[in-house]
Amino acid sequence: MKIRCITLLPWIAITLLTRVALGQVPAFDITPISSMIKFNVTASVPIAGSFDKWDASLTFTSAEATSAILDLQIQAATVNTGSGMKNDKLKSTDFFDVKQNPLITFKSTKIIQTSPTTFDVKGIFTIRGVSKPEILQLTLIGKGTGQGTITGVMAFDRKDFGMNSGIPFIRIADRVEVDVSLHFKQLSGPRVTYKE
């Protein structure tokens, strides 16, 4: 019995330390109901819309704001421009190619605080199976309160991702802007610390 207890001690210690460590990092929830992901492209006929289904997570490896990892996964087939014709074209192989590539994703690789409430979020953006580094510029509303909104924009060249086609009778710019507005609430852990 003694030998068995001694053998278990390291495992008990590791479990307790892991629980303590987990309690030392902020944990957040992003609420889709009061959040949105939108896009717009300059064109001879306005092309703008949103996505009806997506997931976002914000995790931390420490209490420092720059340790955050932002992960976005968008269901490409849920694109909604308010026009069935535009939606179908965007879902096609000329643009999102949703059958072969159902997800549009962004995963942060580094976060740089550029002012008390703004951040440059470097990450890997993937659309239609092509992945490239991009920067999402974010502004934090509700800093230090445990809840608020992250708003931001990322611009990319659609042709860099193989979207070289156009839409008949519509002139489309190459630059696409993606706007995010993510409402967050802290669930547990210490408050996030920021550079002032």
WOBELBEL-V666894 format. One record per backbone hydrogen bond with DSSP energy under -1.0 kcal/mol. CO is the residue of the C=O (numbers start at 1). NH is the residue of the N-H. Records with the same first field share a line. If there is no record, write none. Layout:
BEGIN
CO=NH ; NH
END
This chain:
BEGIN
1=5
2=6
3=7
4=8
5=9
8=12
9=13
10=14
11=15
12=16
13=17
14=18
15=19
16=20
17=21
18=22
19=23
21=24
22=25
27=187 ; 188
29=185
32=35
36=181
37=51
38=179
39=49
40=177
41=47
42=173
47=41
49=39
50=80
53=75
55=73
57=71
59=69
63=193
64=67
65=68
69=59
70=108
71=57
72=106
73=55
74=76 ; 104
75=78
76=79
78=52
80=50
83=87
84=88
85=89
86=90
87=91
90=96
91=98
92=95 ; 97
97=101
102=76
104=74
105=126
106=72
107=124
110=122
112=120
117=140
118=114 ; 115
119=138
120=112
121=136
122=109 ; 110
123=134
124=107
125=132
126=105
127=130
130=127
132=125
134=123
136=121
137=153
138=119
139=151
141=149
142=145
146=186
148=184
149=141
150=182
151=139
152=180
153=137
154=178
156=176
157=160
158=161 ; 163
159=162
162=164
167=170
171=44
174=158
176=156
177=40
178=154
179=38
180=152
181=36
182=150
183=31
184=148
185=29
188=27
193=65
END
